[in-house]
Amino acid sequence: MLELLATALSRDFAIADRASAQNWLRLSGYRPTTLEIPTLTRLGARMFKANVSFDDHPFDRRMAGQIDAVTVESVVDFLRTRGVASDIKVITLSAGFPRASAADGRVPAGPVAAAPGP
């Protein structure tokens, strides 16, 4: 999704593949969110969930428990710095808010980025 966004936003840079999109994002100031994930937590996740892997992160940062990830917050911050999404509102629901399912038409609990209204 982020690479597609880069392709749409880049006007003076030819993006032909994922690597060039990531390069444009780096040059344009995109910074991922750094998550602090302790070693034992990473190890437990790796052992019990087949789809969890941190091997694609730089060794020194991984060993320091610093995992860089694309998050809603990092994308919204990037869009705001580029002047593209000044009207985006981030809604954070409290833990006391009752959980809902998409089936009943209510918004599920958790951080949500809402697009600006008409």
ZASEFI-315144 format. One record per residue (C-alpha): residue number from 0; residue in one letter; x negated, y negated, z. Coordinates in steps of 0.2 Angstrom, whole numbers. Layout:
N
+------+------+-------+-------+-------+
: palo : doza :  east : north :    up :
+------+------+-------+-------+-------+
:  NUM :    A :     X :     Y :     Z :
...
+------+------+-------+-------+-------+
REM end
This chain:
118
+------+------+-------+-------+-------+
: palo : doza :  east : north :    up :
+------+------+-------+-------+-------+
:    0 :    M :     0 :     0 :     0 :
:    1 :    L :   -14 :   -12 :     4 :
:    2 :    E :   -23 :    -9 :   -12 :
:    3 :    L :    -7 :   -12 :   -22 :
:    4 :    L :    -5 :   -29 :   -12 :
:    5 :    A :   -23 :   -33 :   -17 :
:    6 :    T :   -19 :   -30 :   -35 :
:    7 :    A :    -4 :   -41 :   -34 :
:    8 :    L :   -13 :   -55 :   -25 :
:    9 :    S :   -30 :   -55 :   -34 :
:   10 :    R :   -29 :   -68 :   -49 :
:   11 :    D :   -48 :   -70 :   -52 :
:   12 :    F :   -54 :   -53 :   -49 :
:   13 :    A :   -51 :   -38 :   -60 :
:   14 :    I :   -45 :   -23 :   -50 :
:   15 :    A :   -46 :    -7 :   -59 :
:   16 :    D :   -47 :     6 :   -45 :
:   17 :    R :   -45 :     8 :   -26 :
:   18 :    A :   -64 :     4 :   -23 :
:   19 :    S :   -62 :   -13 :   -32 :
:   20 :    A :   -46 :   -17 :   -23 :
:   21 :    Q :   -55 :   -13 :    -6 :
:   22 :    N :   -70 :   -24 :   -12 :
:   23 :    W :   -58 :   -38 :   -16 :
:   24 :    L :   -49 :   -36 :     1 :
:   25 :    R :   -66 :   -37 :    10 :
:   26 :    L :   -72 :   -52 :     0 :
:   27 :    S :   -55 :   -61 :     3 :
:   28 :    G :   -56 :   -59 :    22 :
:   29 :    Y :   -45 :   -44 :    26 :
:   30 :    R :   -51 :   -37 :    43 :
:   31 :    P :   -43 :   -21 :    49 :
:   32 :    T :   -37 :   -19 :    67 :
:   33 :    T :   -51 :   -11 :    78 :
:   34 :    L :   -43 :     3 :    89 :
:   35 :    E :   -52 :     8 :   105 :
:   36 :    I :   -49 :    27 :   105 :
:   37 :    P :   -60 :    37 :   118 :
:   38 :    T :   -70 :    52 :   113 :
:   39 :    L :   -59 :    64 :   123 :
:   40 :    T :   -43 :    57 :   115 :
:   41 :    R :   -51 :    59 :    98 :
:   42 :    L :   -57 :    76 :   101 :
:   43 :    G :   -40 :    82 :   108 :
:   44 :    A :   -31 :    74 :    93 :
:   45 :    R :   -43 :    83 :    81 :
:   46 :    M :   -41 :   100 :    90 :
:   47 :    F :   -22 :   100 :    91 :
:   48 :    K :   -16 :    91 :    75 :
:   49 :    A :   -22 :    97 :    58 :
:   50 :    N :   -19 :    80 :    50 :
:   51 :    V :   -30 :    70 :    62 :
:   52 :    S :   -48 :    66 :    57 :
:   53 :    F :   -60 :    52 :    60 :
:   54 :    D :   -74 :    59 :    49 :
:   55 :    D :   -71 :    45 :    36 :
:   56 :    H :   -76 :    31 :    49 :
:   57 :    P :   -94 :    26 :    51 :
:   58 :    F :  -103 :    37 :    64 :
:   59 :    D :  -109 :    23 :    75 :
:   60 :    R :   -92 :    15 :    77 :
:   61 :    R :   -84 :    32 :    79 :
:   62 :    M :   -96 :    37 :    93 :
:   63 :    A :   -92 :    20 :   101 :
:   64 :    G :   -74 :    24 :   101 :
:   65 :    Q :   -70 :    10 :    88 :
:   66 :    I :   -59 :    15 :    75 :
:   67 :    D :   -54 :     3 :    61 :
:   68 :    A :   -36 :     5 :    55 :
:   69 :    V :   -24 :    -4 :    43 :
:   70 :    T :   -10 :   -10 :    54 :
:   71 :    V :     6 :   -21 :    52 :
:   72 :    E :    -3 :   -34 :    62 :
:   73 :    S :   -19 :   -34 :    52 :
:   74 :    V :    -9 :   -35 :    35 :
:   75 :    V :     2 :   -49 :    42 :
:   76 :    D :   -13 :   -59 :    48 :
:   77 :    F :   -21 :   -57 :    31 :
:   78 :    L :    -6 :   -63 :    22 :
:   79 :    R :    -4 :   -78 :    33 :
:   80 :    T :   -22 :   -83 :    31 :
:   81 :    R :   -19 :   -83 :    12 :
:   82 :    G :    -3 :   -93 :    14 :
:   83 :    V :     8 :   -80 :     7 :
:   84 :    A :    18 :   -75 :    22 :
:   85 :    S :    20 :   -90 :    33 :
:   86 :    D :    39 :   -86 :    36 :
:   87 :    I :    36 :   -68 :    41 :
:   88 :    K :    43 :   -65 :    59 :
:   89 :    V :    36 :   -50 :    70 :
:   90 :    I :    48 :   -43 :    82 :
:   91 :    T :    42 :   -33 :    96 :
:   92 :    L :    55 :   -24 :   106 :
:   93 :    S :    53 :   -20 :   124 :
:   94 :    A :    51 :    -3 :   131 :
:   95 :    G :    68 :    -4 :   139 :
:   96 :    F :    77 :    -6 :   123 :
:   97 :    P :    87 :    10 :   119 :
:   98 :    R :    80 :    20 :   105 :
:   99 :    A :    91 :    21 :    89 :
:  100 :    S :    90 :    31 :    73 :
:  101 :    A :    91 :    25 :    56 :
:  102 :    A :   107 :    36 :    54 :
:  103 :    D :   117 :    25 :    66 :
:  104 :    G :   112 :     9 :    57 :
:  105 :    R :   103 :     1 :    71 :
:  106 :    V :    84 :    -4 :    70 :
:  107 :    P :    73 :     9 :    79 :
:  108 :    A :    63 :     3 :    93 :
:  109 :    G :    45 :    -3 :    90 :
:  110 :    P :    35 :   -17 :    81 :
:  111 :    V :    44 :   -22 :    65 :
:  112 :    A :    39 :   -35 :    52 :
:  113 :    A :    54 :   -43 :    45 :
:  114 :    A :    54 :   -52 :    28 :
:  115 :    P :    60 :   -70 :    27 :
:  116 :    G :    78 :   -72 :    24 :
:  117 :    P :    86 :   -81 :    10 :
+------+------+-------+-------+-------+
REM end
